């Protein structure tokens, strides 16, 4: 229950700071994990990204302010929109009308109350996993920078995979692979310190050549096997966060998430999801 309470505490913090720019690192600190891992947890638990939730809450409160007679330009500035066009776009995306229309009597707007997390016990479905302790290991590959608002990365990661497939990168990386974990790696290196990056890489001791290097830090990993398509990877990750973590006795460690692809068939892939973990402190 402590794990869920931390998420609820971040929501309470956020509610007191909706007129400010989101401090993702602070919210991660409250949840006792990195800003990246907190946003992933929030997305799977809430069914929407954190940035989408913040947008809905801001526009819900903005509608109340407008109906109370506040000027559109003042409301826009209050919720951090320095451009009237951007505020108009955000307001329309939630309410379906222009901000000025919300000031008219009898006009319907939408209300999005603060979210509250709880654990719901559902039908049991087993999850296979193992726990591994690993020393630091070196990977080489290609990478792309990631934004600290993870919603903005939804296009960047697929584009990197398209580049890797079309440019023959995967074949060249496969020739370098000689370390564990054996497979093609998708590595989200998003610790709070340093630039966030996503790597398509392999574990190797060979020369990097044209590729970039990165050292995955030593950590304890909870490793979950799976098979299927890209969608099934996402479903497994959702279950790890919503079903396994709350009762596991573990919480996120400050290390990358790793997807290990064990065969090259994208339609029927065999893979493992490596989640960095640390035992909860009593």
C-alpha positions in Angstrom: 0.0 0.0 0.0 3.0 2.3 0.6 3.8 2.2 -3.1 0.3 3.4 -4.0 0.4 6.1 -1.3 3.5 7.5 -2.9 1.7 7.9 -6.2 -1.2 9.6 -4.4 1.3 11.9 -2.7 2.7 13.0 -6.0 -0.8 13.8 -7.2 -1.4 16.0 -4.1 1.9 17.7 -4.8 0.9 18.3 -8.4 -2.5 19.7 -7.4 -0.7 22.4 -5.4 1.6 23.3 -8.4 -0.7 23.3 -11.4 0.0 26.9 -12.2 3.7 26.1 -12.5 5.8 24.2 -15.0 5.8 20.5 -14.1 8.8 19.5 -11.9 9.1 15.8 -13.1 12.2 15.3 -11.0 10.5 16.4 -7.8 7.5 14.1 -8.5 9.9 11.2 -9.0 11.6 12.0 -5.7 8.2 11.9 -3.9 7.5 8.5 -5.5 11.1 7.4 -4.6 12.2 6.7 -8.2 13.5 8.5 -11.2 11.4 11.0 -13.1 11.3 8.6 -16.0 10.2 5.6 -14.0 7.5 7.7 -12.2 6.1 8.8 -15.6 6.0 5.2 -16.8 4.3 4.1 -13.6 1.7 6.9 -13.9 0.9 6.2 -17.5 0.2 2.5 -16.9 -1.7 3.1 -13.6 -3.8 6.0 -14.9 -4.3 4.9 -18.5 -2.9 8.3 -19.8 0.4 10.0 -19.8 1.3 12.4 -16.9 1.5 15.3 -19.4 -2.1 14.5 -20.6 -3.3 14.3 -17.1 -1.8 17.7 -16.3 -3.3 19.2 -19.4 -6.8 17.9 -18.5 -6.5 19.2 -14.9 -5.3 22.6 -16.0 -8.1 22.9 -18.6 -10.7 21.8 -16.1 -9.7 24.5 -13.7 -9.3 27.0 -16.6 -13.0 26.4 -17.5 -14.1 27.2 -14.0 -12.0 30.4 -14.0 -13.5 31.5 -17.3 -17.0 30.8 -16.2 -16.3 32.9 -13.1 -15.6 35.9 -15.4 -11.8 35.9 -15.6 -10.3 37.2 -18.9 -9.0 34.6 -21.4 -5.5 36.1 -21.6 -5.2 36.1 -17.8 -6.3 32.4 -17.5 -3.9 31.4 -20.2 -1.0 33.0 -18.4 -2.1 31.6 -15.1 -1.8 28.0 -16.4 1.5 28.6 -18.2 0.4 29.3 -21.8 2.4 32.2 -23.0 0.8 31.9 -26.5 -3.0 32.5 -26.8 -2.9 30.1 -29.8 -1.4 27.3 -27.7 -4.0 27.9 -24.9 -6.8 27.9 -27.4 -5.6 24.6 -28.9 -5.3 22.9 -25.5 -8.7 24.2 -24.3 -10.4 23.0 -27.5 -8.7 19.6 -27.3 -10.4 19.0 -23.9 -13.7 20.9 -24.1 -14.3 21.0 -27.8 -15.0 24.8 -27.8 -12.9 28.0 -27.7 -12.0 29.5 -24.3 -14.2 32.6 -25.1 -17.2 30.4 -25.6 -16.9 28.9 -22.1 -17.8 32.4 -20.8 -21.2 32.2 -22.3 -24.2 31.2 -20.1 -25.4 27.7 -20.5 -22.4 26.4 -22.3 -21.3 22.9 -21.3 -17.7 22.2 -20.4 -15.9 19.1 -19.0 -14.7 18.5 -15.5 -11.7 16.2 -14.7 -11.3 15.7 -10.9 -8.0 14.8 -9.4 -7.0 11.2 -9.8 -6.7 8.8 -6.9 -4.8 5.5 -7.1 -5.8 2.3 -5.3 -5.0 -1.4 -5.7 -7.8 -3.5 -7.2 -7.6 -7.3 -6.7 -8.6 -9.1 -10.0 -8.4 -12.6 -11.3 -5.0 -14.1 -10.7 -2.8 -14.6 -13.7 0.8 -15.9 -13.1 3.9 -13.9 -14.1 7.2 -15.7 -14.6 10.3 -13.8 -13.6 13.8 -14.2 -12.2 16.0 -11.9 -10.3 19.6 -11.3 -11.5 22.5 -9.3 -10.0 24.7 -7.9 -12.7 27.9 -6.0 -12.7 28.2 -3.0 -15.1 28.3 -4.0 -18.7 29.2 -2.1 -21.9 26.9 -1.7 -24.9 27.4 -0.2 -28.4 24.8 0.9 -30.8 22.8 4.0 -32.1 20.9 6.4 -29.9 18.5 9.2 -29.8 18.0 11.9 -27.1 14.8 11.7 -25.1 12.7 14.5 -23.6 12.0 14.5 -19.9 8.3 14.7 -20.8 8.0 11.1 -22.1 4.9 11.8 -24.2 7.2 13.7 -26.6 9.3 10.6 -27.2 6.5 8.5 -28.7 7.7 9.3 -32.3 11.5 9.4 -31.6 11.9 5.8 -30.5 10.0 4.2 -33.5 11.9 6.4 -35.9 15.2 5.1 -34.4 14.0 1.5 -35.0 13.0 2.4 -38.6 16.5 3.8 -39.1 18.1 0.7 -37.7 16.1 -1.6 -39.9 16.3 0.3 -43.1 20.0 1.2 -42.8 21.3 -2.3 -42.1 22.3 -1.3 -38.6 20.8 -4.4 -37.0 23.0 -6.8 -39.0 26.2 -4.8 -38.1 25.3 -4.8 -34.5 24.6 -8.5 -34.5 28.1 -9.1 -35.7 29.5 -7.3 -32.7 27.4 -9.1 -30.1 29.5 -11.2 -27.7 28.3 -10.4 -24.2 25.3 -11.0 -21.9 22.4 -10.3 -22.2 22.6 -12.0 -25.6 20.2 -10.3 -27.9 19.3 -6.9 -29.5 18.8 -4.4 -26.7 16.4 -1.5 -26.4 17.9 0.6 -23.5 16.1 3.5 -21.9 19.0 5.3 -20.2 16.9 7.9 -18.3 18.5 8.4 -14.8 17.8 11.8 -13.3 21.5 12.8 -13.7 22.6 13.4 -17.3 20.9 13.5 -20.6 18.2 11.0 -21.3 18.9 8.7 -24.2 17.4 5.6 -25.9 19.8 3.0 -27.4 19.4 0.2 -29.9 22.5 -1.7 -29.1 24.2 -5.0 -28.2 26.4 -6.1 -25.3 30.0 -6.4 -26.5 33.7 -6.2 -25.7 34.6 -5.4 -29.4 35.5 -2.0 -30.8 32.6 0.4 -31.2 33.7 1.7 -34.6 31.0 3.9 -35.9 28.7 3.2 -33.0 28.2 4.9 -29.7 29.2 3.4 -26.4 27.3 3.3 -23.1 28.0 1.5 -19.8 24.9 0.1 -18.1 25.5 0.5 -14.4 25.6 -2.5 -12.0 22.1 -3.3 -10.7 19.7 -5.9 -9.6 17.2 -6.8 -12.3 13.8 -8.4 -12.3 13.7 -10.2 -15.7 10.4 -11.1 -17.3 10.2 -13.3 -20.4 7.6 -12.9 -23.1 6.7 -13.4 -26.7 4.5 -11.8 -29.4 4.5 -8.4 -31.0 5.5 -4.9 -29.9 2.0 -4.5 -28.4 2.6 -7.6 -26.2 5.8 -6.0 -24.9 3.8 -3.0 -23.8 1.2 -5.2 -22.2 3.9 -7.1 -20.2 5.3 -3.8 -19.0 1.9 -2.7 -18.0 1.4 -5.8 -15.9 4.8 -5.5 -14.3 3.9 -2.0 -13.0 0.2 -2.6 -12.1 0.3 -6.2 -10.9 3.9 -7.3 -10.0 5.4 -4.2 -8.4 2.7 -3.4 -5.7 3.1 -6.8 -4.0 6.7 -7.6 -5.0 8.7 -6.1 -2.1 10.8 -4.2 -4.7 10.8 -0.7 -6.1 12.6 0.9 -9.0 16.3 1.3 -8.8 18.1 4.2 -10.6 19.2 2.3 -13.6 18.0 1.9 -17.2 15.0 -0.2 -18.4 16.1 -2.8 -21.0 14.2 -4.8 -23.6 16.1 -7.8 -24.8 15.0 -9.2 -28.2 16.1 -12.8 -28.5 15.0 -13.5 -32.1 14.7 -11.3 -35.2 11.0 -12.1 -36.1 9.0 -8.9 -35.3 5.7 -10.6 -35.7 6.5 -13.4 -33.2 9.4 -12.0 -31.1 10.8 -13.7 -28.1 12.0 -11.1 -25.6 12.8 -10.3 -22.0 12.0 -7.1 -20.1 14.7 -6.2 -17.6 13.5 -3.9 -14.8 16.1 -2.4 -12.4 14.9 -3.0 -8.8 15.9 -2.5 -5.2 14.5 -4.1 -2.1 12.0 -1.8 -0.2 13.4 -0.3 3.0 11.3 -1.2 6.0 
